[in-house]
Amino acid sequence: MKKLTIGLIGNPNSGKTTLFNQLTGARQRVGNWAGVTVERKEGQFSTTDHQVTLV
């Protein structure tokens, strides 16, 4: 099984935390204003061929 590390980057309010929560099953807080997510978080999920760390 391959290990991958993927970083989510983008503009404010573009859905990065929502995508992170959906893929990892986390429950990070989201809001409709810039600067809500300011800490680095890591989460993991697996596919049939990969172990993925999402940053």
C-alpha distance matrix in Angstrom:
0.0 3.8 6.6 9.7 13.2 15.8 19.5 22.0 25.4 28.5 32.1 33.5 33.4 30.9 28.5 25.8 26.1 26.4 23.1 21.5 23.0 22.0 18.3 18.0 20.8 22.8 26.6 27.5 31.1 32.0 35.5 37.4 38.4 36.8 35.5 34.3 30.8 31.5 29.0 25.5 23.1 19.3 17.3 13.8 12.4 9.4 9.1 8.0 5.3 5.3 6.6 10.0 13.0 16.2 19.3
3.8 0.0 3.8 6.5 10.2 12.8 16.5 19.3 22.5 25.7 29.3 31.0 31.2 28.6 26.6 23.7 24.4 25.0 21.6 20.0 22.1 21.4 17.5 17.4 20.7 22.3 26.0 26.4 29.9 30.6 33.9 35.7 36.3 34.5 33.2 32.3 28.8 29.2 26.9 23.3 21.3 17.7 16.2 13.1 12.2 9.9 9.8 9.8 6.4 4.8 6.1 8.3 11.1 14.1 16.9
6.6 3.8 0.0 3.8 6.9 10.1 13.6 16.6 19.7 23.1 26.8 28.2 28.6 26.3 24.3 21.2 21.7 22.7 19.5 17.4 19.7 19.5 15.8 15.2 18.7 19.7 23.3 23.4 26.9 27.8 31.1 33.0 33.4 31.5 30.0 29.1 25.4 25.7 23.3 19.6 17.7 14.1 13.1 10.4 10.5 9.3 10.4 11.6 8.9 5.7 4.8 5.9 7.7 11.0 13.4
9.7 6.5 3.8 0.0 3.8 6.4 10.1 13.0 16.1 19.5 23.1 24.8 25.3 22.9 21.2 18.0 18.9 20.1 16.8 14.9 17.7 17.6 14.0 13.9 17.7 18.4 21.8 21.5 24.8 25.2 28.4 30.0 30.3 28.3 27.0 26.3 22.8 23.1 21.0 17.4 15.7 12.5 11.8 9.8 10.2 9.8 10.8 12.8 10.3 6.8 6.2 4.8 6.2 8.4 10.7
13.2 10.2 6.9 3.8 0.0 3.8 6.8 10.1 13.1 16.6 20.2 21.7 22.5 20.4 18.9 15.4 16.3 18.0 15.1 12.9 16.0 16.6 13.3 13.0 16.8 16.8 19.9 19.0 22.1 22.6 25.6 27.3 27.3 25.0 23.5 23.1 19.4 19.5 17.4 13.8 12.5 9.7 10.0 9.2 10.6 11.6 13.1 15.8 13.8 10.1 8.6 5.8 4.7 5.9 7.3
15.8 12.8 10.1 6.4 3.8 0.0 3.8 6.7 9.7 13.1 16.8 18.4 19.1 16.8 15.5 12.1 13.6 15.2 12.2 10.6 14.1 14.6 11.7 12.2 15.9 15.9 18.5 17.4 20.2 20.1 22.8 24.2 24.3 22.1 21.0 20.7 17.2 17.7 16.3 12.9 11.9 9.8 10.1 10.0 11.1 12.6 13.7 16.7 15.1 11.7 10.8 7.2 6.2 5.0 6.1
19.5 16.5 13.6 10.1 6.8 3.8 0.0 3.8 6.3 10.0 13.5 15.1 16.3 14.3 13.5 9.9 11.6 13.9 11.6 9.9 13.6 14.8 12.7 13.1 16.5 15.7 17.7 15.9 18.2 17.8 20.3 21.5 21.2 18.7 17.5 17.6 14.2 14.4 13.4 10.3 10.2 9.3 10.7 11.9 13.5 15.6 16.9 20.2 18.8 15.5 14.2 10.5 8.5 5.9 4.7
22.0 19.3 16.6 13.0 10.1 6.7 3.8 0.0 3.8 6.9 10.3 11.8 12.6 10.6 9.8 6.3 8.6 10.9 8.8 8.0 11.8 13.0 11.7 12.7 15.6 14.7 16.1 14.1 15.9 14.9 17.1 18.0 17.9 15.6 15.0 15.0 12.0 12.9 12.8 10.5 10.4 10.4 11.5 13.2 14.4 16.8 18.0 21.4 20.6 17.5 16.4 12.6 10.9 7.4 6.3
25.4 22.5 19.7 16.1 13.1 9.7 6.3 3.8 0.0 3.8 7.3 9.3 11.2 9.3 10.0 7.1 10.0 12.5 11.2 11.0 14.5 15.8 15.1 16.2 18.8 17.6 18.4 15.8 16.9 15.4 16.8 17.2 16.4 13.7 13.3 14.3 11.8 12.2 13.1 11.4 12.5 13.3 14.9 16.8 18.2 20.6 21.6 25.0 24.0 20.9 20.0 16.2 14.4 11.0 9.1
28.5 25.7 23.1 19.5 16.6 13.1 10.0 6.9 3.8 0.0 3.8 6.6 8.6 6.6 8.6 7.2 10.5 12.5 11.8 12.6 15.7 16.8 16.8 18.3 20.4 19.2 19.5 16.8 17.1 14.9 15.5 15.1 14.2 11.7 12.3 13.7 12.1 13.0 14.8 14.0 15.1 16.4 17.8 19.8 20.9 23.3 24.0 27.4 26.7 23.8 23.1 19.4 17.8 14.2 12.6
32.1 29.3 26.8 23.1 20.2 16.8 13.5 10.3 7.3 3.8 0.0 3.8 6.4 5.7 8.8 8.7 11.5 13.3 13.6 14.7 17.2 18.5 19.2 20.6 22.3 20.8 20.4 17.5 17.0 14.2 13.9 12.8 11.5 9.0 10.5 12.5 12.0 13.0 15.6 15.6 17.1 18.9 20.4 22.7 23.8 26.4 27.2 30.7 30.1 27.4 26.6 22.8 21.0 17.4 15.5
33.5 31.0 28.2 24.8 21.7 18.4 15.1 11.8 9.3 6.6 3.8 0.0 3.8 5.5 8.1 8.5 10.2 12.1 13.4 14.3 16.1 17.9 19.1 20.2 21.3 19.4 18.4 15.3 14.1 11.2 10.4 9.3 7.8 5.3 7.3 9.1 9.4 10.9 14.0 14.9 16.2 18.6 20.1 22.8 24.1 27.1 28.2 31.8 31.6 28.7 27.6 23.8 21.8 18.0 16.0
33.4 31.2 28.6 25.3 22.5 19.1 16.3 12.6 11.2 8.6 6.4 3.8 0.0 3.8 5.7 7.6 8.8 9.7 11.5 13.1 14.3 15.7 17.6 18.9 19.5 17.9 16.6 14.0 12.5 9.1 8.1 6.7 6.7 6.3 8.8 9.1 9.9 12.5 15.3 16.3 16.8 19.0 19.8 22.4 23.3 26.2 27.2 30.8 31.1 28.4 27.3 23.7 22.0 18.2 16.9
30.9 28.6 26.3 22.9 20.4 16.8 14.3 10.6 9.3 6.6 5.7 5.5 3.8 0.0 3.8 5.9 8.6 8.9 9.6 11.8 13.6 14.2 15.7 17.6 18.7 17.7 17.1 14.9 14.3 11.1 11.1 10.0 10.5 9.8 11.8 12.0 11.8 14.3 16.6 16.7 16.9 18.4 18.9 21.0 21.4 24.0 24.6 28.1 28.3 25.8 25.1 21.5 20.3 16.5 15.7
28.5 26.6 24.3 21.2 18.9 15.5 13.5 9.8 10.0 8.6 8.8 8.1 5.7 3.8 0.0 3.8 5.6 5.1 6.1 8.5 9.9 10.5 12.2 14.2 15.0 14.2 13.7 12.0 11.8 9.0 10.1 10.1 11.5 11.2 12.6 11.7 11.0 14.0 15.6 15.5 14.9 16.1 16.0 18.0 18.3 21.0 21.8 25.4 25.9 23.4 22.6 19.1 18.0 14.3 14.0
25.8 23.7 21.2 18.0 15.4 12.1 9.9 6.3 7.1 7.2 8.7 8.5 7.6 5.9 3.8 0.0 3.8 5.5 5.2 6.1 8.7 10.0 10.7 12.1 13.7 12.6 12.7 10.6 11.5 9.5 11.5 12.3 12.9 11.7 12.0 11.2 9.3 11.8 12.9 12.1 11.6 12.6 12.9 15.1 15.9 18.8 19.9 23.6 23.7 20.9 19.8 16.1 14.6 10.9 10.2
26.1 24.4 21.7 18.9 16.3 13.6 11.6 8.6 10.0 10.5 11.5 10.2 8.8 8.6 5.6 3.8 0.0 3.8 5.4 4.9 6.0 8.5 9.9 10.4 11.2 9.4 9.1 6.9 7.9 6.7 9.5 11.4 12.4 11.8 11.4 9.5 7.4 10.6 11.2 11.0 9.8 11.2 11.3 14.0 15.1 18.4 20.0 23.8 24.3 21.4 19.7 16.3 14.4 10.9 10.3
26.4 25.0 22.7 20.1 18.0 15.2 13.9 10.9 12.5 12.5 13.3 12.1 9.7 8.9 5.1 5.5 3.8 0.0 3.8 5.4 5.1 6.2 8.7 10.1 10.1 9.5 8.9 8.2 8.9 7.3 10.0 11.5 13.6 13.8 14.2 12.0 10.8 14.2 14.8 14.6 12.9 13.7 12.8 14.8 15.0 18.0 19.2 22.9 23.9 21.4 20.1 17.0 15.9 12.6 13.0
23.1 21.6 19.5 16.8 15.1 12.2 11.6 8.8 11.2 11.8 13.6 13.4 11.5 9.6 6.1 5.2 5.4 3.8 0.0 3.8 5.4 5.1 6.2 8.5 9.8 10.0 10.9 10.4 12.1 10.9 13.6 14.8 16.5 16.1 16.4 14.7 12.8 15.7 15.9 14.7 12.8 12.6 11.4 12.7 12.4 15.1 16.0 19.6 20.4 18.0 17.1 13.9 13.3 10.1 11.3
21.5 20.0 17.4 14.9 12.9 10.6 9.9 8.0 11.0 12.6 14.7 14.3 13.1 11.8 8.5 6.1 4.9 5.4 3.8 0.0 3.8 5.5 5.4 6.0 7.9 7.3 8.9 8.3 10.9 10.8 14.1 16.1 17.3 16.5 15.8 13.9 11.3 13.8 13.2 11.7 9.2 8.9 7.7 9.6 10.3 13.5 15.2 19.0 19.6 16.7 15.1 11.8 10.5 7.3 8.3
23.0 22.1 19.7 17.7 16.0 14.1 13.6 11.8 14.5 15.7 17.2 16.1 14.3 13.6 9.9 8.7 6.0 5.1 5.4 3.8 0.0 3.8 5.6 5.4 5.2 4.7 5.8 6.5 9.2 9.6 13.2 15.7 17.4 17.4 16.8 14.1 12.1 15.0 14.4 13.5 10.6 10.6 8.7 10.5 10.9 14.2 16.1 19.8 21.0 18.5 16.6 13.9 12.8 10.2 11.3
22.0 21.4 19.5 17.6 16.6 14.6 14.8 13.0 15.8 16.8 18.5 17.9 15.7 14.2 10.5 10.0 8.5 6.2 5.1 5.5 3.8 0.0 3.8 5.8 5.6 7.3 8.7 10.1 12.4 12.3 15.5 17.4 19.6 19.8 19.7 17.2 15.4 18.4 17.9 16.8 13.9 13.2 10.7 11.3 10.3 13.0 14.1 17.7 19.3 17.2 16.0 13.7 13.6 11.4 13.4
18.3 17.5 15.8 14.0 13.3 11.7 12.7 11.7 15.1 16.8 19.2 19.1 17.6 15.7 12.2 10.7 9.9 8.7 6.2 5.4 5.6 3.8 0.0 3.8 5.9 8.0 10.7 11.8 14.8 14.9 18.3 20.2 22.0 21.6 21.2 19.0 16.5 19.1 18.0 16.1 13.1 11.4 8.5 8.2 6.8 9.5 10.7 14.4 15.7 13.5 12.3 9.9 10.3 8.6 11.4
18.0 17.4 15.2 13.9 13.0 12.2 13.1 12.7 16.2 18.3 20.6 20.2 18.9 17.6 14.2 12.1 10.4 10.1 8.5 6.0 5.4 5.8 3.8 0.0 3.8 5.4 8.8 10.2 13.7 14.8 18.5 21.0 22.5 22.0 21.0 18.6 15.8 18.0 16.3 14.4 10.9 9.0 5.6 5.7 5.6 9.1 11.6 15.2 16.4 13.8 11.6 9.5 9.0 7.9 10.5
20.8 20.7 18.7 17.7 16.8 15.9 16.5 15.6 18.8 20.4 22.3 21.3 19.5 18.7 15.0 13.7 11.2 10.1 9.8 7.9 5.2 5.6 5.9 3.8 0.0 3.8 6.7 9.4 12.5 14.0 17.7 20.4 22.3 22.4 21.5 18.6 16.4 19.0 17.5 16.3 12.7 11.5 8.4 8.9 8.5 11.7 14.0 17.3 19.1 16.9 14.8 13.1 12.6 11.5 13.6
22.8 22.3 19.7 18.4 16.8 15.9 15.7 14.7 17.6 19.2 20.8 19.4 17.9 17.7 14.2 12.6 9.4 9.5 10.0 7.3 4.7 7.3 8.0 5.4 3.8 0.0 3.8 5.9 9.4 11.5 15.3 18.4 19.9 19.9 18.6 15.5 13.3 15.7 14.1 13.4 9.9 9.6 7.4 9.5 10.6 14.2 16.9 20.3 21.6 19.0 16.4 14.3 12.8 11.2 12.2
26.6 26.0 23.3 21.8 19.9 18.5 17.7 16.1 18.4 19.5 20.4 18.4 16.6 17.1 13.7 12.7 9.1 8.9 10.9 8.9 5.8 8.7 10.7 8.8 6.7 3.8 0.0 3.8 6.4 8.8 12.5 15.8 17.5 18.0 16.8 13.4 11.9 14.8 13.8 14.1 11.2 12.0 10.7 13.2 14.3 17.8 20.3 23.8 25.2 22.6 20.1 17.8 16.1 14.0 14.4
27.5 26.4 23.4 21.5 19.0 17.4 15.9 14.1 15.8 16.8 17.5 15.3 14.0 14.9 12.0 10.6 6.9 8.2 10.4 8.3 6.5 10.1 11.8 10.2 9.4 5.9 3.8 0.0 3.8 6.5 10.1 13.5 14.6 14.7 13.2 9.8 8.1 11.0 10.4 11.1 8.9 10.8 10.7 13.8 15.5 19.3 21.8 25.4 26.4 23.4 20.9 18.1 15.8 13.2 12.6
31.1 29.9 26.9 24.8 22.1 20.2 18.2 15.9 16.9 17.1 17.0 14.1 12.5 14.3 11.8 11.5 7.9 8.9 12.1 10.9 9.2 12.4 14.8 13.7 12.5 9.4 6.4 3.8 0.0 3.8 6.9 10.6 11.7 12.4 11.2 7.5 7.4 10.7 11.2 12.9 11.6 14.1 14.3 17.6 19.1 22.8 25.1 28.8 29.8 26.9 24.5 21.6 19.3 16.4 15.4
32.0 30.6 27.8 25.2 22.6 20.1 17.8 14.9 15.4 14.9 14.2 11.2 9.1 11.1 9.0 9.5 6.7 7.3 10.9 10.8 9.6 12.3 14.9 14.8 14.0 11.5 8.8 6.5 3.8 0.0 3.8 7.1 8.7 9.8 9.7 6.4 7.2 10.9 12.5 14.1 13.3 15.7 16.0 19.0 20.2 23.7 25.6 29.3 30.2 27.4 25.5 22.3 20.3 17.0 16.0
35.5 33.9 31.1 28.4 25.6 22.8 20.3 17.1 16.8 15.5 13.9 10.4 8.1 11.1 10.1 11.5 9.5 10.0 13.6 14.1 13.2 15.5 18.3 18.5 17.7 15.3 12.5 10.1 6.9 3.8 0.0 3.8 5.6 7.8 8.8 6.2 8.6 12.0 14.4 16.5 16.4 19.1 19.6 22.7 23.8 27.3 28.9 32.7 33.5 30.8 29.0 25.7 23.6 20.2 18.9
37.4 35.7 33.0 30.0 27.3 24.2 21.5 18.0 17.2 15.1 12.8 9.3 6.7 10.0 10.1 12.3 11.4 11.5 14.8 16.1 15.7 17.4 20.2 21.0 20.4 18.4 15.8 13.5 10.6 7.1 3.8 0.0 3.8 7.0 9.5 8.3 11.0 14.0 16.9 18.9 19.1 21.8 22.3 25.2 26.1 29.4 30.7 34.4 35.2 32.6 31.1 27.7 25.8 22.2 20.9
38.4 36.3 33.4 30.3 27.3 24.3 21.2 17.9 16.4 14.2 11.5 7.8 6.7 10.5 11.5 12.9 12.4 13.6 16.5 17.3 17.4 19.6 22.0 22.5 22.3 19.9 17.5 14.6 11.7 8.7 5.6 3.8 0.0 3.8 6.6 6.7 9.9 12.1 15.5 17.8 18.8 21.8 22.9 26.1 27.5 30.8 32.3 36.0 36.4 33.6 32.0 28.4 26.2 22.6 20.7
36.8 34.5 31.5 28.3 25.0 22.1 18.7 15.6 13.7 11.7 9.0 5.3 6.3 9.8 11.2 11.7 11.8 13.8 16.1 16.5 17.4 19.8 21.6 22.0 22.4 19.9 18.0 14.7 12.4 9.8 7.8 7.0 3.8 0.0 3.8 5.8 8.1 9.5 13.2 15.4 16.9 20.0 21.7 24.9 26.5 29.9 31.4 35.1 35.2 32.2 30.5 26.8 24.4 20.8 18.5
35.5 33.2 30.0 27.0 23.5 21.0 17.5 15.0 13.3 12.3 10.5 7.3 8.8 11.8 12.6 12.0 11.4 14.2 16.4 15.8 16.8 19.7 21.2 21.0 21.5 18.6 16.8 13.2 11.2 9.7 8.8 9.5 6.6 3.8 0.0 3.8 5.6 6.0 9.8 12.4 14.3 17.7 19.8 23.3 25.4 28.8 30.8 34.5 34.4 31.2 29.2 25.6 22.8 19.3 16.6
34.3 32.3 29.1 26.3 23.1 20.7 17.6 15.0 14.3 13.7 12.5 9.1 9.1 12.0 11.7 11.2 9.5 12.0 14.7 13.9 14.1 17.2 19.0 18.6 18.6 15.5 13.4 9.8 7.5 6.4 6.2 8.3 6.7 5.8 3.8 0.0 3.8 6.1 9.1 11.8 12.8 16.2 17.9 21.4 23.4 27.0 29.1 32.9 33.1 29.9 27.8 24.3 21.6 18.2 15.9
30.8 28.8 25.4 22.8 19.4 17.2 14.2 12.0 11.8 12.1 12.0 9.4 9.9 11.8 11.0 9.3 7.4 10.8 12.8 11.3 12.1 15.4 16.5 15.8 16.4 13.3 11.9 8.1 7.4 7.2 8.6 11.0 9.9 8.1 5.6 3.8 0.0 3.8 6.0 8.2 9.1 12.5 14.4 18.0 20.3 23.8 26.1 29.8 29.9 26.6 24.3 20.8 17.9 14.7 12.2
31.5 29.2 25.7 23.1 19.5 17.7 14.4 12.9 12.2 13.0 13.0 10.9 12.5 14.3 14.0 11.8 10.6 14.2 15.7 13.8 15.0 18.4 19.1 18.0 19.0 15.7 14.8 11.0 10.7 10.9 12.0 14.0 12.1 9.5 6.0 6.1 3.8 0.0 3.8 6.7 9.2 12.8 15.5 19.2 21.9 25.4 27.8 31.5 31.2 27.6 25.2 21.8 18.5 15.5 12.4
29.0 26.9 23.3 21.0 17.4 16.3 13.4 12.8 13.1 14.8 15.6 14.0 15.3 16.6 15.6 12.9 11.2 14.8 15.9 13.2 14.4 17.9 18.0 16.3 17.5 14.1 13.8 10.4 11.2 12.5 14.4 16.9 15.5 13.2 9.8 9.1 6.0 3.8 0.0 3.8 6.2 9.9 13.0 16.6 19.7 23.3 26.0 29.6 29.2 25.6 22.8 19.6 16.1 13.6 10.4
25.5 23.3 19.6 17.4 13.8 12.9 10.3 10.5 11.4 14.0 15.6 14.9 16.3 16.7 15.5 12.1 11.0 14.6 14.7 11.7 13.5 16.8 16.1 14.4 16.3 13.4 14.1 11.1 12.9 14.1 16.5 18.9 17.8 15.4 12.4 11.8 8.2 6.7 3.8 0.0 3.8 6.9 10.3 13.8 17.0 20.3 23.0 26.5 25.9 22.2 19.4 16.2 12.6 10.4 7.0
23.1 21.3 17.7 15.7 12.5 11.9 10.2 10.4 12.5 15.1 17.1 16.2 16.8 16.9 14.9 11.6 9.8 12.9 12.8 9.2 10.6 13.9 13.1 10.9 12.7 9.9 11.2 8.9 11.6 13.3 16.4 19.1 18.8 16.9 14.3 12.8 9.1 9.2 6.2 3.8 0.0 3.8 6.8 10.5 13.7 17.2 20.1 23.6 23.3 19.7 16.8 13.7 10.2 8.2 5.9
19.3 17.7 14.1 12.5 9.7 9.8 9.3 10.4 13.3 16.4 18.9 18.6 19.0 18.4 16.1 12.6 11.2 13.7 12.6 8.9 10.6 13.2 11.4 9.0 11.5 9.6 12.0 10.8 14.1 15.7 19.1 21.8 21.8 20.0 17.7 16.2 12.5 12.8 9.9 6.9 3.8 0.0 3.8 7.0 10.4 13.8 16.8 20.2 19.8 16.1 13.0 10.2 6.7 5.6 4.7
17.3 16.2 13.1 11.8 10.0 10.1 10.7 11.5 14.9 17.8 20.4 20.1 19.8 18.9 16.0 12.9 11.3 12.8 11.4 7.7 8.7 10.7 8.5 5.6 8.4 7.4 10.7 10.7 14.3 16.0 19.6 22.3 22.9 21.7 19.8 17.9 14.4 15.5 13.0 10.3 6.8 3.8 0.0 3.8 7.0 10.6 13.8 17.2 17.3 13.9 10.8 8.3 5.7 5.2 6.7
13.8 13.1 10.4 9.8 9.2 10.0 11.9 13.2 16.8 19.8 22.7 22.8 22.4 21.0 18.0 15.1 14.0 14.8 12.7 9.6 10.5 11.3 8.2 5.7 8.9 9.5 13.2 13.8 17.6 19.0 22.7 25.2 26.1 24.9 23.3 21.4 18.0 19.2 16.6 13.8 10.5 7.0 3.8 0.0 3.8 7.0 10.4 13.6 13.8 10.5 7.3 5.6 4.5 6.0 8.9
12.4 12.2 10.5 10.2 10.6 11.1 13.5 14.4 18.2 20.9 23.8 24.1 23.3 21.4 18.3 15.9 15.1 15.0 12.4 10.3 10.9 10.3 6.8 5.6 8.5 10.6 14.3 15.5 19.1 20.2 23.8 26.1 27.5 26.5 25.4 23.4 20.3 21.9 19.7 17.0 13.7 10.4 7.0 3.8 0.0 3.8 7.0 10.4 11.2 8.6 6.3 5.4 6.8 8.0 11.5
9.4 9.9 9.3 9.8 11.6 12.6 15.6 16.8 20.6 23.3 26.4 27.1 26.2 24.0 21.0 18.8 18.4 18.0 15.1 13.5 14.2 13.0 9.5 9.1 11.7 14.2 17.8 19.3 22.8 23.7 27.3 29.4 30.8 29.9 28.8 27.0 23.8 25.4 23.3 20.3 17.2 13.8 10.6 7.0 3.8 0.0 3.8 6.7 7.7 5.7 4.6 5.8 8.7 10.7 14.4
9.1 9.8 10.4 10.8 13.1 13.7 16.9 18.0 21.6 24.0 27.2 28.2 27.2 24.6 21.8 19.9 20.0 19.2 16.0 15.2 16.1 14.1 10.7 11.6 14.0 16.9 20.3 21.8 25.1 25.6 28.9 30.7 32.3 31.4 30.8 29.1 26.1 27.8 26.0 23.0 20.1 16.8 13.8 10.4 7.0 3.8 0.0 3.8 5.4 5.1 6.5 7.8 11.3 12.9 16.7
8.0 9.8 11.6 12.8 15.8 16.7 20.2 21.4 25.0 27.4 30.7 31.8 30.8 28.1 25.4 23.6 23.8 22.9 19.6 19.0 19.8 17.7 14.4 15.2 17.3 20.3 23.8 25.4 28.8 29.3 32.7 34.4 36.0 35.1 34.5 32.9 29.8 31.5 29.6 26.5 23.6 20.2 17.2 13.6 10.4 6.7 3.8 0.0 3.8 6.1 8.4 10.7 14.4 16.4 20.1
5.3 6.4 8.9 10.3 13.8 15.1 18.8 20.6 24.0 26.7 30.1 31.6 31.1 28.3 25.9 23.7 24.3 23.9 20.4 19.6 21.0 19.3 15.7 16.4 19.1 21.6 25.2 26.4 29.8 30.2 33.5 35.2 36.4 35.2 34.4 33.1 29.9 31.2 29.2 25.9 23.3 19.8 17.3 13.8 11.2 7.7 5.4 3.8 0.0 3.8 7.2 9.7 13.4 15.7 19.2
5.3 4.8 5.7 6.8 10.1 11.7 15.5 17.5 20.9 23.8 27.4 28.7 28.4 25.8 23.4 20.9 21.4 21.4 18.0 16.7 18.5 17.2 13.5 13.8 16.9 19.0 22.6 23.4 26.9 27.4 30.8 32.6 33.6 32.2 31.2 29.9 26.6 27.6 25.6 22.2 19.7 16.1 13.9 10.5 8.6 5.7 5.1 6.1 3.8 0.0 3.8 6.0 9.6 12.1 15.5
6.6 6.1 4.8 6.2 8.6 10.8 14.2 16.4 20.0 23.1 26.6 27.6 27.3 25.1 22.6 19.8 19.7 20.1 17.1 15.1 16.6 16.0 12.3 11.6 14.8 16.4 20.1 20.9 24.5 25.5 29.0 31.1 32.0 30.5 29.2 27.8 24.3 25.2 22.8 19.4 16.8 13.0 10.8 7.3 6.3 4.6 6.5 8.4 7.2 3.8 0.0 3.8 6.9 9.9 13.3
10.0 8.3 5.9 4.8 5.8 7.2 10.5 12.6 16.2 19.4 22.8 23.8 23.7 21.5 19.1 16.1 16.3 17.0 13.9 11.8 13.9 13.7 9.9 9.5 13.1 14.3 17.8 18.1 21.6 22.3 25.7 27.7 28.4 26.8 25.6 24.3 20.8 21.8 19.6 16.2 13.7 10.2 8.3 5.6 5.4 5.8 7.8 10.7 9.7 6.0 3.8 0.0 3.8 6.3 9.7
13.0 11.1 7.7 6.2 4.7 6.2 8.5 10.9 14.4 17.8 21.0 21.8 22.0 20.3 18.0 14.6 14.4 15.9 13.3 10.5 12.8 13.6 10.3 9.0 12.6 12.8 16.1 15.8 19.3 20.3 23.6 25.8 26.2 24.4 22.8 21.6 17.9 18.5 16.1 12.6 10.2 6.7 5.7 4.5 6.8 8.7 11.3 14.4 13.4 9.6 6.9 3.8 0.0 3.8 6.5
16.2 14.1 11.0 8.4 5.9 5.0 5.9 7.4 11.0 14.2 17.4 18.0 18.2 16.5 14.3 10.9 10.9 12.6 10.1 7.3 10.2 11.4 8.6 7.9 11.5 11.2 14.0 13.2 16.4 17.0 20.2 22.2 22.6 20.8 19.3 18.2 14.7 15.5 13.6 10.4 8.2 5.6 5.2 6.0 8.0 10.7 12.9 16.4 15.7 12.1 9.9 6.3 3.8 0.0 3.8
19.3 16.9 13.4 10.7 7.3 6.1 4.7 6.3 9.1 12.6 15.5 16.0 16.9 15.7 14.0 10.2 10.3 13.0 11.3 8.3 11.3 13.4 11.4 10.5 13.6 12.2 14.4 12.6 15.4 16.0 18.9 20.9 20.7 18.5 16.6 15.9 12.2 12.4 10.4 7.0 5.9 4.7 6.7 8.9 11.5 14.4 16.7 20.1 19.2 15.5 13.3 9.7 6.5 3.8 0.0
